[in-house]
Amino acid sequence: MKQSQLFTKTTKNIPKDELAKNAELLIRAGFIHKEMAGVYSLMPLGFRVIKNIKNIVAEEMEKIGSEEIIMSTLQNKEIWQKTDRWDDEKVDVWFKSQLKNGNEVGFGWSHEEPITEMMKSFIVSYNDLPRFVHQFQNKLRNEIRAKSGIIRCREFIMKDMYAFCATDEENMNFYNKTTEAYLKVFKRVGLGDITYVTSASGGLFTDKFSHEFQTICETGEDIIYINKEKNIAVNKEIYNKENLEKMKMEMKDFEEKKTAEVGNIFNFGTNKCEQMGLYFNDKDGSKKPVYLSSYGIGITRLMGVLVDVHHDDKGIIWPGEVAPFDYHLISLAKTDEEKKEAEKVYEKLKQIGKEVLFDDRTNKTAGEKFADSDLIGIPVRLILSTKTLEAGGLEIKNRNENESKIIKIGELLH
Amino acid sequence: MKQSQLFTKTTKNIPKDELAKNAELLIRAGFIHKEMAGVYSLMPLGFRVIKNIKNIVAEEMEKIGSEEIIMSTLQNKEIWQKTDRWDDEKVDVWFKSQLKNGNEVGFGWSHEEPITEMMKSFIVSYNDLPRFVHQFQNKLRNEIRAKSGIIRCREFIMKDMYAFCATDEENMNFYNKTTEAYLKVFKRVGLGDITYVTSASGGLFTDKFSHEFQTICETGEDIIYINKEKNIAVNKEIYNKENLEKMKMEMKDFEEKKTAEVGNIFNFGTNKCEQMGLYFNDKDGSKKPVYLSSYGIGITRLMGVLVDVHHDDKGIIWPGEVAPFDYHLISLAKTDEEKKEAEKVYEKLKQIGKEVLFDDRTNKTAGEKFADSDLIGIPVRLILSTKTLEAGGLEIKNRNENESKIIKIGELLH
């Protein structure tokens, strides 16, 4: 894409009420636009990052057998009353409105209930199990205070997946598979080394339980305790002497870390399906409730955590697989011939399948272009100038390194 | 995809209040699930069709230079007050709710205002124009009565595109380009022959105007008048003697047809940007308002129109480019050897890049499988059975034809 055509611009101005580093950098670089507190829209650069994250997550979910669907935002009161989660006293993040006939409707902050209800149309016998479905959904939550930039929003994209199983074993099998798939996702997006699976509420030693995926991050809202050597992490809720003793460890074995929750997995057992009336006929003819587990990854939140973790004082440093482009090609061409050469490199890189942001702007200084490039944070910067052409090609530099070198144009294309 | 794994099932039952053919067939075949009146979720098959339609539309919009973004569902009251469109008396489809602090928020039924407001951060001078952006947005509209299945919903996916231009000429240039791009889209999705561009409100002979793309469709809500020979269509609003005289035509030259609106394009001139305060500094230093035009295609509606147009009494007949799969491979294999052969064909078709729904179910009769196949409507049906293998390969039949023939497996793979 030609930067002269990109409608967003970098800016030094950020909204006065914006305190979070992720939102500051994403707004300054033109990835997101603030609509109101806790509500951001995605500009072309941000749209590209989210698309990459979604692709990675979708791939890993499909690999473990999940099918993609998309549920509605508008929510049916009667469905949520079955689990007593329509009541604002029980769930305090509902946005609600009314149809013209006066009937109340809600706006989806979660989709366990409607997906379970929908499955009642399709799950009848043991033959229909197990079933795994996921969606990338725009969730709406009426948070008292939106904070931490795009880490905790009133509107955000979430991948939520649901497993419907006939037995506890089948359910646990998928639970374990998903844990592996999630770790792959966090590795691919560039958070592998600093993301831990922690046991959360329900605890380590009961059969109703949940796990969280926590990424070490100075701006995170959570606290976990880790033992790097043994690769064990415990979240604050269950970090006490009694639990540690059961693990044959002591408090001195753990380090306290600030973290952001990037994923969570819940095992509901048969509880939710009993409430909702989702049963199946087993081989022996008996009627049994379905096991349900649910699996979330905050997609827009992940973009925020990535920025909080991967940046320096000049801007963002995107990991390769999620970056909006592979190369930032900066033209400092002066003559028509040099300009043609820059165009040629741009076209050839596209031909070999590379995503390129081509800074072809003629009204910016070299300094301005370099500053924009550092702020936007594409992994590899290429410069084409009189000097680099004389030296035999282009200057190549990785965003996360200081050293640059000259590379022949031909070399780049192989 | 293996049909034994697909969680949806075909059914003969449809919701009692469902009158529209499109929703009836889409529900019976498992493409959509009804959440409430006018609200449907997309099941895996429907998700695939919508993805294909979105890809076609995105490709054609990118070709004419538009950049993809995604705005928020939550809407800021103050922005809509600028054009006096917050008031329920002026706009009667708002869903509204309140933040915890009592401030009102709306839910996006359209995005002209927030996109124009957002552009104020990026458009300053003539250098920044023209700019074209589009999004695939989940729109929420509080319709008094949702009807016509997924043709008129309370929640639906729309592609909306916006052109911001410096001059009327630039604006008209893009308007004309988009008309061409839209005709390409409707051709690619399989509605080319029966979709007409009609002049709508504002009329043929003023400079404020709009056009609609209307598809001939028995279940449509609109009426247009067409002259096939001259390829001219006029919508009801402006179909009167006076206007026809200006076109040197008479009422007897036109045929009345029921249609569904599948796209629309509006020219706002500088009106909207003046209201919203979007101005730019022109070359001569003067401050001028930006020209705006907007361009919609109803994505989920398009799926409904496709079904209303392309079906028979057995089910849906998907046009190739939007079909959920290229092939429906039906295994009637009896022996292990035949089953292996069916698996092999499935794997090989996938290897050459074909999308295949593989009916590997062992608990269905041949008749049930054929009925499901006709209902789901994948363009090409392949049958593998003892009989077809003996005859030299597979039976191949197009969904929209009655004739079948035997094709060698090798031939199919070339």
Interface residues (C-beta under 8 A of the other chain):
Chain A: Q5 L6 F7 T8 K9 T11 G30 H33 E35 M36 V39 Y40 S41 L42 M43 P44 F47 I50 G65 E67 E68 I69 I70 M71 S72 T73 L74 Q75 N76 F95 K96 S97 L99 K100 V105 F107 P114 M118 M119 S121 F122 I123 N127 D128 R131 V133 N138 L140 N142 E143 I144 R154 E155 N363
Chain B: Q5 L6 F7 T8 K9 T11 H33 E35 M36 V39 Y40 S41 L42 M43 P44 F47 I50 G65 E67 E68 I69 I70 M71 S72 T73 L74 Q75 N76 F95 K96 S97 L99 K100 V105 F107 P114 M118 M119 S121 F122 I123 N127 D128 R131 V133 N138 L140 N142 E143 I144 R154 E155 N363
